[in-house]
Amino acid sequence: MTLGDFIRSVGDDPVPATLYFLMLPTLALLTNWIAGKQAFQAPWKYFYALLVYAACIPGIFAACLSVYLFLFQRGGSIFNVNLIAQVLPILSMVLTLAVIRQRVSFAYVPGFSKLSSLMLGLSVIFFLMYLLDRTRIIAFVYMPVQYLLLIVIGSLLVLHYTFRQLIR
């Protein structure tokens, strides 16, 4: 099964995916109501971590897919966007994170810093890919691909270090 086949199958039978992505913010609201003031303590913060990962992994994937299709697949129409596979995961992720944020700080959610680093890293990679694509720098450089990859990895490390210093 290819990625296109998967997106088509989600579009053909949207009920399971729709229920899943509507269930996540609903569970977050229910957990906020049940946990109350103890939302940052041990049993609840792990459930919040589960909700965050269940919402963010498909949401980040859908965001990356949408950005890739928008930036690099020229000639595509916005009318061809699959709402269930490309828009609903992003909306569910944002809504779930907003509901969780009402009750508990993300500093208490285990592993959230890893997800935010992943989002930042993917954003930087897409920005670098976009710059390389638009400037046509790859077509004019006669260096081996290994050196170009080392340059990209080095620039990612420098950007990661500078963002870490800014956050402190």
PyMOL commands that set and color helices and strands:
alter all, ss='L'
color gray80, all
select helices_A, chain A and resi 3-12+15-38+42-72+78-80+83-103+106-108+112-135+137-140+145-167
alter helices_A, ss='H'
color red, helices_A
deselect
rebuild
show_as cartoon
